Amino acid sequence: MPPITEALARAMKFELNTGTTALPTWVEVSNVNAASFSPSSVDANTTTFDDAGWQSHLKSSRTFSYTIGGLYQEDPDTGARDPGQDAVEAWAEEIGPASRKEFRITSPSGQTTREFVATAESSPAGIGSGGGNDDPNAWTVTVKQSGAATVVTA
């Protein structure tokens, strides 16, 4: 058995289901060069007089958000976009029930996939996030998990 070792983040894979739950069509979001994950929770205050001035709490709910950034991709001749970035931007424009889509993240080894329903906030459609004088145009999306994830290990 090979030794357990560090895994490079660049091997993670991000995909959006542009189909349905019954008939999924997974589109990979390409040209990612940064990803961060932010857990969040809400605690219920359970402090009583018996706690002698120390606060007591109980986690009552939790969620994750994932911020994924990369380089904006566009064909200079046709204006065609990276299919994954384009799909995410369209998703981020949705309101109401249509704003919930399936998203999945696969670990660098490809052995673990975290799949969940989420909403998204993205760079403006067809524009990117900008940059400086000598920077390529950036692109970002924040994916907010809704409900529990399904984690599958190969």
C-alpha positions in Angstrom: 0.0 0.0 0.0 1.4 3.4 -1.0 1.9 5.9 1.9 -0.8 8.4 2.7 0.4 11.8 1.4 -0.6 15.3 0.7 -3.1 16.0 -2.0 -2.9 18.9 -4.4 -6.1 21.1 -4.4 -5.7 21.5 -8.2 -7.0 18.0 -8.7 -10.4 18.8 -7.2 -13.3 18.7 -9.6 -16.4 20.9 -9.4 -19.6 20.1 -11.4 -23.1 21.5 -11.8 -26.1 19.3 -12.8 -27.8 21.2 -15.6 -30.2 18.3 -16.2 -32.6 16.9 -13.6 -32.2 14.7 -10.6 -33.7 11.8 -12.5 -31.5 12.4 -15.6 -28.5 14.4 -14.5 -26.1 16.2 -16.9 -23.0 17.1 -15.1 -21.0 20.0 -16.5 -17.5 20.6 -15.1 -16.5 24.1 -14.1 -13.1 24.5 -15.7 -10.1 26.9 -15.2 -10.4 26.9 -11.4 -7.3 28.1 -9.6 -8.6 28.6 -6.0 -11.2 27.1 -3.8 -12.1 27.7 -0.1 -14.7 26.1 2.1 -16.5 27.9 4.9 -18.4 26.0 7.5 -21.0 27.9 9.5 -23.4 27.0 12.3 -26.0 28.6 14.5 -25.9 27.9 18.2 -28.8 28.0 20.5 -28.0 29.7 23.8 -28.7 27.2 26.6 -27.1 29.3 29.4 -28.8 29.1 32.8 -28.2 30.7 36.2 -26.5 27.5 37.2 -23.7 28.1 34.7 -22.2 30.8 37.0 -21.6 33.3 34.3 -20.3 30.9 31.7 -22.2 30.7 28.5 -23.5 27.3 27.4 -24.7 26.5 23.9 -26.0 23.8 21.6 -25.4 23.7 17.9 -28.8 23.9 16.3 -28.0 24.1 12.6 -25.1 24.1 10.2 -24.2 24.8 6.6 -21.3 25.1 4.2 -20.4 27.6 1.5 -17.8 27.1 -1.1 -16.0 29.9 -3.0 -14.4 28.8 -6.2 -12.4 31.2 -8.3 -10.5 30.9 -11.6 -9.8 32.6 -14.9 -12.6 33.8 -17.0 -12.7 31.9 -20.3 -14.0 33.3 -23.6 -13.2 32.6 -27.3 -11.9 35.9 -28.7 -13.4 35.2 -32.1 -16.9 33.9 -31.3 -17.4 35.0 -27.7 -18.2 31.3 -26.7 -17.8 30.7 -23.0 -16.4 27.9 -20.9 -19.5 25.7 -20.6 -19.2 25.3 -16.8 -18.7 28.9 -16.1 -21.5 29.8 -18.4 -23.9 27.3 -16.7 -22.9 28.6 -13.2 -23.6 32.2 -14.3 -27.0 31.3 -15.6 -27.7 29.4 -12.4 -26.7 32.4 -10.2 -29.4 34.5 -12.1 -32.2 32.2 -11.0 -34.7 33.1 -8.4 -37.1 30.9 -6.3 -37.2 27.1 -6.6 -35.2 27.3 -9.9 -32.2 28.7 -8.0 -31.7 25.3 -6.3 -29.4 23.0 -8.3 -27.4 19.9 -7.6 -23.6 20.6 -7.3 -20.8 18.2 -6.5 -17.2 18.4 -5.5 -14.8 15.4 -6.1 -11.7 15.1 -3.9 -8.2 15.3 -5.4 -7.9 11.5 -5.4 -11.3 11.1 -7.1 -12.3 8.7 -4.3 -14.8 11.0 -2.5 -17.6 13.0 -3.9 -19.7 15.4 -1.9 -23.0 16.1 -3.7 -25.7 18.5 -2.5 -28.4 21.0 -3.5 -27.3 24.6 -3.4 -27.8 28.1 -4.6 -25.1 30.3 -6.2 -23.8 33.8 -6.4 -21.4 34.5 -9.3 -19.5 37.0 -11.3 -21.8 39.0 -13.6 -22.9 36.9 -16.5 -20.5 37.3 -19.5 -18.2 39.8 -17.7 -16.0 38.1 -15.1 -14.7 39.5 -11.8 -12.1 41.9 -13.3 -8.4 42.3 -12.4 -5.6 44.7 -12.6 -3.4 46.1 -15.5 -1.4 42.9 -15.9 -4.0 40.4 -14.7 -6.2 38.0 -16.6 -9.9 38.5 -16.0 -10.9 36.6 -12.9 -14.1 34.6 -12.3 -15.7 33.6 -9.0 -18.8 31.7 -7.7 -20.0 31.2 -4.1 -22.0 28.0 -3.8 -24.3 27.8 -0.7 -25.2 24.3 0.4 -29.0 23.8 1.2 -29.7 20.8 3.3 -27.4 17.8 4.0 -24.9 16.6 1.5 -24.5 13.0 0.2 -20.9 11.9 0.6 -19.9 8.9 -1.6 -16.5 7.2 -1.1 -15.4 4.9 -3.9 
